[in-house]
Amino acid sequence: MSAKEKQRIVDAWDKHIGKNNRLRRLASFSSVREEAFRKKFKEGILGHTRLTQEEKRELFVYAGL
């Protein structure tokens, strides 16, 4: 089950990055909002019960957190 959860998180991160790239092109990007999202995303991964510590580390590396 954790492989599916991990992929779901990776997909959510990729979607977020795509959205940010669009916002940057439109000059609507907010670094404050981005920092809040990153904090919430990291806390969500840390609190996830179905992922192993290794999977959590891999997600942090992937997301650059």
N, C-alpha and C positions, 0 to 999 in steps of 0.2 A: 504494500500500500504506500510506503514512503516514496517509492520511485514516481508514482503518479502525483503525489503531493509535491515532490520536488520539481517535477516538470510543470505543474500548475503554477508554482511560484516563479520559475524561470520565465514562463510565458507572460505572467503578470508584469514582471520586471521589464521584459522586452516591449510590451505594450506601453508601459510608462515612459520608457526611453523614446519610443516613436512619438508619443504625444509631446514630450518635451522638445524634441527636434522641430516639430511643427510650430510649437509656441515660440521657439527662438526665431524661426523664420518670420513669424508675424510680430515679433518684438513684444510678445505678451508674457514672456517668461518671468517668473518670480523666484529669486533665489531663496527667499524666506519660505515660500510654499514648498519649494524643492527640499529644503533642509527638514521641514516638518514631515514631509512624506518619507524621506529616508529614515528618519528616526522611528516613525510608526512602522515602516516596513521591517526594519531591523528588530524592533520589539516583537513584531508578529512572528518572525522567524525564531527568535529566542524562545518564545512562549509556545511554539508548536510542539505538540507531544508525539507526533508520529514520525518525526525526523530524528535521525541519529546525530550525534555531535559532529561526526565527520561530514554528513550531508549539510548541516548548518554551516560549517566552515566553508564548504564548497560554494554554497549560495552566497556567502559573504564575499568570497573572492570574486565570484562571477559578477556580483553587483558592485563591487568596489567599496564595500561598506567597512 
